[in-house]
Amino acid sequence: KPGRVSDHLCYFPDVMPTLAALAGVTCPSDTDGLSFAPSILGDDARGAKQAAHEYLYWEHNKDRAVRAGNWKAIQVGGPEKPWELYDLAADPSEEKNVATDHADV
């Protein structure tokens, strides 16, 4: 519906399964993506609830990052560098590294 806002977290690999779902075709099963068609059309229109990623992981050059819920961990510069951790709910600008305070995460 117009003006509707979604807080569903998605990333680029979700585009192909979404387009496949909207086109009514089968998406290859070897993708990491999840269709976000229910977020676009509404759960009832697609007959399914919106699936969510347990976590997202990506790499670029020597940098790595993983996100699970409101937590985001990043490692900049290669595997010998320390991990940084951010609570995106409290710190969306990623200004306060809380890795030492939350080693369990």
Sequence and secondary structure as in RCSB ss.txt:
>XXXX:A:sequence
KPGRVSDHLCYFPDVMPTLAALAGVTCPSDTDGLSFAPSILGDDARGAKQAAHEYLYWEHNKDRAVRAGNWKAIQ
VGGPEKPWELYDLAADPSEEKNVATDHADV
>XXXX:A:secstr
 TT        GGGHHHHHHHHHT    TT      HHHHH HHHHTS     S EEEEETTEEEEEETTEEEEE
 SSTTS  EEEETTT TT  S  TTTTTT 
